Amino acid sequence: MSKTKVQIKNPGSPERMSQAWITLVLVIIFLAACPGIIPAQGRNLIPVEYNRDELVKMAVMGMIGEARMNYPPYRIGADGSLRVLPGTGSITYNFRTGDTAVNLAGDHVEPAVTLVHPSGRASGESRGLNVLSCIGNEVRVISGQARGVTGYVIGKHGGSEHVMVDFKDGAVFDNLLLGDRMHIYAYGVGMELTNIDGVKAINVSPNLMEALTAAGMGITPEGKLQIGVALTVPAKIMGSGLGQNHSYSGDYDIQLFDEQVVAKYNLNSLRFGDIVAIIDADSSFGRIFKTGAVTIGVITHSGSIIAGHGPGVTTLFTSTEGNIVPVTDPDANLKNLLFK
């Protein structure tokens, strides 16, 4: 029998080297076409500039609100089920910034501490508290055993007109009581980005701008805002809050009733304080579906069993033209941005 000769190519041969160069070029072309997966620090980003010297800083006040419950206490689920669950208001001791917003036995739970205005949620003062408070604003406790302690605004909830705040030191919660008052240094409403076109900032404080910039936010060579996000969300599953004629207070909800979409986008991993990108969503003059638009927001209340409801998102940035490039970053959460 004749022997078959097997030719072994030299790993360093010109043919192999040529294939390696072709592969490298293809990878570079792919990365250039998909800027959303390129690390922020590797894209020569320009820091975002805004009209900081023009922004008005003023005081608004809220007090720790009590837990609310309707009568009868049942919540009707999207599947027709009835459940009794904790909801809005109060001090939430065991679910705070960075904790799950999905896997908890509650409905519209607000993390950490809920502030309300003593005049009632329908008053002008209550609207002032909710609209003027921006994510990342400093908060100071002005009554009770924790007087003098400072924290940050972490969310705003529509309908109830609540503002949520959290503190770096968990020991503070042992000294907080319902009715304690807090002073918010409201700072950020009126912000305009001055060196990028087609992107609007809403509910963003200077504190948060600095933290996001330090975390890699900036303007790409193509003139788009690149920002780290924990997850992306398709606008097709956005629910309660759609149709609102502005985005300066409250939030709107991510529906989690479609198991395939939840699995595809890993939405069961949503946490309080997560920075998320809603794709095909425009929040410039109210909340709408618009192909190509992008909205960046922060998760501010928990999921819900009620039809049309789910984890709430307070708007931070929005672009009708899609001039925002989300970059996946598991650390894109207020816990890492504000409470390190």
ChimeraX attribute file (.defattr): number of C-alpha atoms within 10 A of each C-alpha:
attribute: neighborCount
match mode: 1-to-1
recipient: residues
	/A:1	3
	/A:2	4
	/A:3	5
	/A:4	6
	/A:5	6
	/A:6	6
	/A:7	6
	/A:8	6
	/A:9	9
	/A:10	9
	/A:11	9
	/A:12	9
	/A:13	9
	/A:14	10
	/A:15	11
	/A:16	13
	/A:17	12
	/A:18	12
	/A:19	11
	/A:20	12
	/A:21	11
	/A:22	11
	/A:23	12
	/A:24	12
	/A:25	12
	/A:26	12
	/A:27	12
	/A:28	11
	/A:29	11
	/A:30	11
	/A:31	13
	/A:32	12
	/A:33	10
	/A:34	11
	/A:35	16
	/A:36	17
	/A:37	14
	/A:38	13
	/A:39	14
	/A:40	23
	/A:41	11
	/A:42	8
	/A:43	15
	/A:44	11
	/A:45	20
	/A:46	18
	/A:47	17
	/A:48	17
	/A:49	14
	/A:50	17
	/A:51	12
	/A:52	15
	/A:53	7
	/A:54	11
	/A:55	16
	/A:56	12
	/A:57	14
	/A:58	12
	/A:59	14
	/A:60	19
	/A:61	23
	/A:62	26
	/A:63	22
	/A:64	25
	/A:65	23
	/A:66	16
	/A:67	15
	/A:68	12
	/A:69	14
	/A:70	8
	/A:71	6
	/A:72	7
	/A:73	13
	/A:74	13
	/A:75	18
	/A:76	14
	/A:77	14
	/A:78	14
	/A:79	10
	/A:80	11
	/A:81	11
	/A:82	14
	/A:83	15
	/A:84	14
	/A:85	17
	/A:86	17
	/A:87	19
	/A:88	23
	/A:89	26
	/A:90	23
	/A:91	24
	/A:92	16
	/A:93	12
	/A:94	10
	/A:95	19
	/A:96	23
	/A:97	27
	/A:98	19
	/A:99	18
	/A:100	19
	/A:101	32
	/A:102	23
	/A:103	13
	/A:104	15
	/A:105	14
	/A:106	19
	/A:107	24
	/A:108	25
	/A:109	27
	/A:110	32
	/A:111	31
	/A:112	22
	/A:113	26
	/A:114	28
	/A:115	28
	/A:116	26
	/A:117	25
	/A:118	16
	/A:119	11
	/A:120	13
	/A:121	17
	/A:122	12
	/A:123	12
	/A:124	12
	/A:125	17
	/A:126	23
	/A:127	17
	/A:128	17
	/A:129	26
	/A:130	30
	/A:131	20
	/A:132	24
	/A:133	33
	/A:134	32
	/A:135	32
	/A:136	28
	/A:137	25
	/A:138	20
	/A:139	25
	/A:140	19
	/A:141	21
	/A:142	17
	/A:143	17
	/A:144	15
	/A:145	14
	/A:146	18
	/A:147	16
	/A:148	13
	/A:149	15
	/A:150	20
	/A:151	21
	/A:152	24
	/A:153	26
	/A:154	31
	/A:155	33
	/A:156	34
	/A:157	23
	/A:158	19
	/A:159	12
	/A:160	17
	/A:161	22
	/A:162	28
	/A:163	32
	/A:164	27
	/A:165	29
	/A:166	24
	/A:167	23
	/A:168	14
	/A:169	11
	/A:170	12
	/A:171	10
	/A:172	16
	/A:173	16
	/A:174	10
	/A:175	11
	/A:176	19
	/A:177	18
	/A:178	17
	/A:179	17
	/A:180	19
	/A:181	23
	/A:182	25
	/A:183	18
	/A:184	26
	/A:185	22
	/A:186	26
	/A:187	25
	/A:188	29
	/A:189	19
	/A:190	16
	/A:191	21
	/A:192	18
	/A:193	16
	/A:194	11
	/A:195	13
	/A:196	19
	/A:197	13
	/A:198	15
	/A:199	23
	/A:200	18
	/A:201	22
	/A:202	27
	/A:203	29
	/A:204	23
	/A:205	26
	/A:206	18
	/A:207	18
	/A:208	21
	/A:209	21
	/A:210	16
	/A:211	17
	/A:212	19
	/A:213	18
	/A:214	12
	/A:215	18
	/A:216	20
	/A:217	24
	/A:218	26
	/A:219	24
	/A:220	20
	/A:221	11
	/A:222	8
	/A:223	16
	/A:224	20
	/A:225	25
	/A:226	25
	/A:227	26
	/A:228	27
	/A:229	22
	/A:230	21
	/A:231	21
	/A:232	19
	/A:233	22
	/A:234	16
	/A:235	22
	/A:236	15
	/A:237	18
	/A:238	25
	/A:239	19
	/A:240	17
	/A:241	23
	/A:242	18
	/A:243	14
	/A:244	17
	/A:245	13
	/A:246	15
	/A:247	24
	/A:248	25
	/A:249	27
	/A:250	25
	/A:251	27
	/A:252	29
	/A:253	25
	/A:254	26
	/A:255	25
	/A:256	24
	/A:257	18
	/A:258	9
	/A:259	10
	/A:260	10
	/A:261	16
	/A:262	16
	/A:263	12
	/A:264	9
	/A:265	13
	/A:266	13
	/A:267	20
	/A:268	15
	/A:269	16
	/A:270	22
	/A:271	26
	/A:272	29
	/A:273	30
	/A:274	28
	/A:275	30
	/A:276	29
	/A:277	31
	/A:278	25
	/A:279	22
	/A:280	21
	/A:281	26
	/A:282	27
	/A:283	29
	/A:284	22
	/A:285	14
	/A:286	14
	/A:287	21
	/A:288	19
	/A:289	19
	/A:290	17
	/A:291	14
	/A:292	14
	/A:293	22
	/A:294	28
	/A:295	31
	/A:296	29
	/A:297	26
	/A:298	28
	/A:299	31
	/A:300	31
	/A:301	31
	/A:302	30
	/A:303	28
	/A:304	29
	/A:305	23
	/A:306	19
	/A:307	16
	/A:308	19
	/A:309	25
	/A:310	26
	/A:311	29
	/A:312	33
	/A:313	31
	/A:314	30
	/A:315	32
	/A:316	24
	/A:317	22
	/A:318	27
	/A:319	24
	/A:320	21
	/A:321	16
	/A:322	21
	/A:323	24
	/A:324	26
	/A:325	23
	/A:326	27
	/A:327	24
	/A:328	21
	/A:329	19
	/A:330	12
	/A:331	16
	/A:332	23
	/A:333	24
	/A:334	26
	/A:335	20
	/A:336	15
	/A:337	20
	/A:338	24
	/A:339	14
	/A:340	7
